[in-house]
Amino acid sequence: MTDLLIFGCVKKKRRGVVECRAEELYTSDLWNKRMAWLRATGRELDYIFSAQYGLIPPDAAIRPYERTLKDRHAWARRPVDRLSDPAHADRWRHVQANRFASALLFKGPISIELHAGTLYFEELERIAEMICSDPARYTVGPITIHRPLGGLGLGHQKQWYAQRTAEAEAS
């Protein structure tokens, strides 16, 4: 079993940069608490699920953007993208599935711990289904996705990270 940790992106980003590492782009209080928890627990972040770039490694060099997944059509604002067009949405998911599967240089079951909102979970679930439904093309699977903060509001998420960070630092 391979365990992956994925964070969803956040809206607030660094200003005045042309390009930077993905993990350094985001600046919200929630993101900072996630990163503090990561450092305190010694865990490694495998991917960031970006509304603009899809699944990317945290050290990927990216440019700031103003895309969100507030509604099902947020990705439709990207150049030449029409998420509302099922055929295009399917192509975009195939690109993400290919990128994700090719980064996984192993076979077998994958467990994903996702720290992100519902829309990111739903989209990642579709990508995972695409990967698992085509064993001739993709050699990974099955994929399970776990959201330890699923259903928690923003304030409770921040408390969750703060509490677990303090516990990790105390031990």
C-alpha positions, 0 to 999 in steps of 0.5 A: 500500500502506498500512502500519499498526502495531498493538500488542496490549494487555497485562494490567498497567494503571494504577491509580487512573484513571477514564479515560485515553488508551489508550496511557497505560493500559498499564504492563507492562515489555513495553508500556514497551519497545514504546513506547520502541522506537516513540519511538526509531524515530519510528514511529506507532502506528495502533491498539491491539487491546484485549481489552475495546474491540477495535481502538482508536486510541492516543489513544482515551479508555478506562477500565481493565478486567480482560479478557484473551485467555488463552483463546477465551472471555475475551471471553465475560466482557464484558457481553452477550457470548458469544464461545462463541456463534458468532453473537455472535462474528460480530456482534462481529467485524463491529463491529470490521471496520466500525470498522476499515474506516471508520477507513481513509479509503483503498482498496487493499492494507493491510499490518499489522505486529502486535505481539501474541500469537497469540490477538490475531493469530488474532482480527485475522486473522478480522476481516481475512478478514471485511473482504476477503470482502465487497468490496461492504461494505468498500472495503479489501483485501487485508490482510496481517498480519506478526508480527515477534515471532511465536513469541518468548517474553516475554523474547526480545520484551523483548530484541528491543525493547531491542536495536532501541531502542538501535540506533535511538537510536545512529543 
